[in-house]
């Protein structure tokens, strides 16, 4: 067992690509999973032990290097558990959420008309999102696909969260550095409940002392209060909100801006 564990850990040290499947095949632990039939394109079935092993390994790698998007994604999927069921049920209880599950919209360069979004009035949500993408030099195609969630509908819920994460950034005009990212993770933990978003706050030890103290003194209380009282953002059909006034949208969803210091300058 120790030799197998070392072999799998070697996969993480070498740097696991987006799918992880190639190197996982080199580990004996995954022979059982490979025998199972995938339920959607890109699906990599895992046994409970494999899921736990990957959860621990990806969490460790994500903590060491938060820039490892593949490890953050793997940690999010393997620790999601019943959270995805709760979010799916919340979507089913919402008229917008039900339509999202039915239509399964995607957020990517293929589905977005960025030129049109940039042409919208300055006060609209669509213009705020286009402005945020340009200011932060973010590609809407940069999100990892889902691999380790067995149920196709729950896999879509996870993918939807992953692809709309940047929309939350745009709502609050949050920058993409570690400090504002942790503030947003705290908000997501309160609003959505993903364990990974709560675990991410452990990375605050890597901040400068003044930033860490202010994060816990000001931003985490804002995130928990705002996130827990706001509407579940997974039930919002964002693609129908591009032309909505940003201030009105925040008011409708029960959102307010974070403390100063982590947002992009006003246009």
C-alpha positions in Angstrom: 0.0 0.0 0.0 2.8 2.4 0.8 4.4 1.8 -2.6 1.0 2.5 -4.3 0.6 5.7 -2.3 4.1 6.9 -3.2 3.3 6.1 -6.9 0.1 8.2 -6.8 1.8 11.0 -4.9 4.4 11.0 -7.7 1.6 11.8 -10.1 0.8 15.0 -8.1 4.5 16.0 -7.9 5.0 15.7 -11.6 2.0 18.0 -12.2 -1.3 16.5 -13.2 -2.9 17.8 -16.4 -6.5 18.9 -16.8 -7.9 15.4 -17.1 -5.5 13.6 -14.7 -6.6 10.4 -16.4 -3.3 9.5 -18.1 -1.2 9.5 -15.0 -3.9 8.0 -12.8 -3.8 5.0 -15.0 -0.3 4.4 -13.9 -1.5 3.8 -10.3 -2.9 0.4 -9.3 -5.5 2.2 -7.2 -7.4 3.2 -10.3 -7.8 -0.1 -12.0 -11.2 -0.6 -10.5 -12.4 2.8 -11.5 -11.3 2.3 -15.1 -13.5 -0.8 -15.3 -16.6 1.3 -14.5 -18.5 3.0 -17.4 -18.2 6.8 -17.6 -21.6 8.5 -17.6 -20.6 11.6 -19.6 -17.7 12.7 -21.8 -14.5 13.3 -19.7 -16.0 11.4 -16.7 -13.4 9.5 -14.6 -15.2 7.2 -12.1 -13.6 6.8 -8.7 -14.1 4.4 -5.8 -14.7 6.0 -2.4 -11.1 5.3 -1.4 -9.8 6.8 -4.6 -12.0 9.9 -4.1 -10.7 10.3 -0.6 -7.1 9.9 -1.7 -7.5 12.4 -4.5 -9.3 14.8 -2.1 -6.4 14.8 0.3 -3.7 15.0 -2.4 -5.3 17.7 -4.4 -6.0 19.8 -1.2 -2.4 19.5 -0.3 -1.2 20.5 -3.7 -3.7 23.4 -3.9 -2.5 24.7 -0.5 1.1 24.6 -1.6 0.4 26.3 -4.9 -3.0 28.0 -5.2 -2.3 28.7 -8.8 -2.7 25.0 -9.7 -6.2 25.3 -11.1 -6.3 21.6 -11.8 -5.7 20.7 -8.2 -8.2 23.3 -7.0 -10.8 21.8 -9.4 -10.1 18.3 -8.3 -10.4 19.3 -4.6 -13.7 21.0 -5.3 -15.1 17.9 -7.0 -13.9 15.3 -4.5 -15.0 17.2 -1.4 -18.4 18.5 -2.8 -20.4 15.6 -1.4 -24.0 16.4 -0.5 -23.5 20.1 -1.3 -24.2 19.5 -5.0 -27.5 17.7 -4.1 -28.5 20.7 -1.9 -27.7 23.2 -4.7 -29.5 21.1 -7.3 -32.5 21.0 -5.1 -32.3 24.7 -4.6 -32.3 25.2 -8.3 -35.3 22.9 -8.7 -37.2 25.0 -6.2 -36.5 28.1 -8.3 -38.2 29.0 -11.6 -34.9 30.3 -13.0 -32.9 27.4 -11.5 -35.2 24.8 -13.2 -34.7 26.5 -16.5 -31.0 26.4 -16.0 -31.0 22.7 -15.3 -33.2 22.2 -18.4 -31.3 24.4 -20.8 -27.8 23.7 -19.3 -26.3 27.0 -20.6 -22.5 27.3 -20.7 -20.2 30.3 -20.2 -17.5 30.3 -22.7 -16.1 32.3 -25.7 -18.4 30.2 -27.9 -21.5 31.2 -26.1 -20.6 34.8 -25.2 -20.8 37.7 -27.6 -18.1 39.8 -25.9 -18.3 42.6 -28.5 -22.0 43.0 -27.7 -21.4 42.9 -24.0 -18.8 45.6 -24.3 -21.3 47.8 -26.2 -23.9 47.7 -23.4 -24.5 50.8 -21.2 -22.0 51.3 -18.4 -24.5 50.6 -15.7 -25.4 47.1 -16.9 -24.2 43.8 -15.6 -23.0 42.6 -19.0 -20.8 45.7 -19.4 -19.4 45.2 -15.9 -18.5 41.6 -16.8 -16.9 42.5 -20.1 -15.0 45.3 -18.4 -13.8 42.9 -15.7 -12.6 40.3 -18.2 -10.6 43.0 -20.0 -9.2 44.6 -16.9 -8.1 41.3 -15.4 -7.1 39.7 -18.7 -9.2 36.6 -18.0 -10.3 34.1 -20.7 -13.8 32.8 -20.2 -12.5 29.4 -21.4 -10.0 28.9 -18.6 -12.2 26.8 -16.3 -11.4 23.1 -15.9 -14.0 20.5 -17.0 -15.6 18.3 -14.4 -14.3 14.7 -14.2 -15.0 13.1 -10.9 -18.7 13.5 -10.2 -20.7 10.5 -11.2 -24.2 11.9 -11.7 -24.3 13.9 -15.0 -26.8 16.4 -13.6 -24.7 17.0 -10.5 -21.6 17.2 -12.7 -23.4 20.0 -14.6 -24.2 21.8 -11.3 -20.5 21.8 -10.5 -19.5 22.9 -14.0 -22.1 25.7 -13.7 -20.6 26.9 -10.5 -17.1 26.8 -12.0 -18.1 28.8 -15.1 -20.1 31.4 -13.2 -17.4 32.0 -10.5 -16.0 34.9 -12.6 -19.5 36.4 -12.8 -19.3 36.8 -9.0 -16.0 38.5 -9.4 -17.7 40.9 -11.9 -20.6 41.6 -9.6 -18.3 43.0 -6.9 -15.6 44.1 -9.3 -13.1 42.0 -7.3 -9.5 41.7 -8.5 -8.0 38.2 -9.1 -5.1 38.3 -6.6 -5.0 36.1 -3.5 -6.5 38.7 -1.1 -9.8 39.4 -3.0 -10.0 35.7 -4.1 -10.1 34.6 -0.5 -12.8 37.2 0.3 -14.9 35.8 -2.5 -14.2 32.2 -1.4 -15.6 33.1 2.0 -18.7 34.6 0.3 -19.2 31.4 -1.8 -18.8 29.2 1.3 -21.6 31.2 3.0 -23.8 31.3 -0.1 -23.2 27.9 -1.7 -21.6 25.8 1.0 -18.8 24.1 -1.0 -16.3 22.7 1.5 -13.5 23.6 -0.8 -14.3 27.3 -0.6 -14.1 27.1 3.2 -10.9 25.1 3.1 -9.4 27.7 0.8 -9.4 30.2 3.7 -6.5 28.3 5.2 -4.4 29.8 2.4 -4.7 33.1 4.3 -1.5 32.1 6.2 0.4 33.0 3.0 -0.9 36.6 3.1 1.0 39.5 4.6 0.1 39.9 8.2 -1.8 43.2 7.7 -3.8 41.6 4.8 -4.5 38.5 6.8 -5.7 40.5 9.8 -8.0 42.7 7.7 -9.3 39.7 5.8 -10.6 38.1 9.0 -11.6 41.3 10.7 -13.5 42.9 7.8 -13.9 40.8 4.7 -14.8 37.4 6.2 -17.6 39.0 8.3 -18.9 40.8 5.2 -18.7 37.6 3.2 -20.6 35.5 5.8 -23.3 38.1 6.4 -23.8 38.9 2.7 -23.5 35.4 1.4 -25.8 33.8 4.0 -28.5 36.4 3.5 -28.4 36.7 -0.3 -30.3 34.5 -2.8 -28.4 31.4 -3.8 -26.5 32.6 -6.8 -26.7 29.2 -8.5 -30.4 29.9 -9.1 -29.7 33.0 -11.2 -29.9 32.7 -15.0 -27.1 35.1 -15.6 -27.4 34.9 -19.4 -30.8 36.7 -19.0 -29.4 39.4 -16.8 -26.7 41.0 -19.1 -28.8 44.1 -19.8 -30.1 44.5 -16.2 -28.9 47.5 -14.2 -26.1 46.3 -11.9 -27.2 48.1 -8.8 -30.8 46.8 -9.3 -29.4 43.3 -9.8 -27.5 43.4 -6.5 -30.5 44.8 -4.7 -32.7 42.0 -6.1 -30.3 39.3 -5.0 -29.6 40.8 -1.6 -26.0 41.7 -2.3 -23.9 44.6 -1.2 -20.3 45.6 -2.0 -17.3 44.4 0.1 -15.1 46.8 2.1 -12.8 49.0 0.1 -9.4 47.8 -1.0 -10.0 44.7 -3.1 -12.1 46.0 -6.0 -11.2 47.4 -9.4 -11.4 51.2 -9.7 -14.7 52.5 -10.9 -14.8 53.3 -14.6 
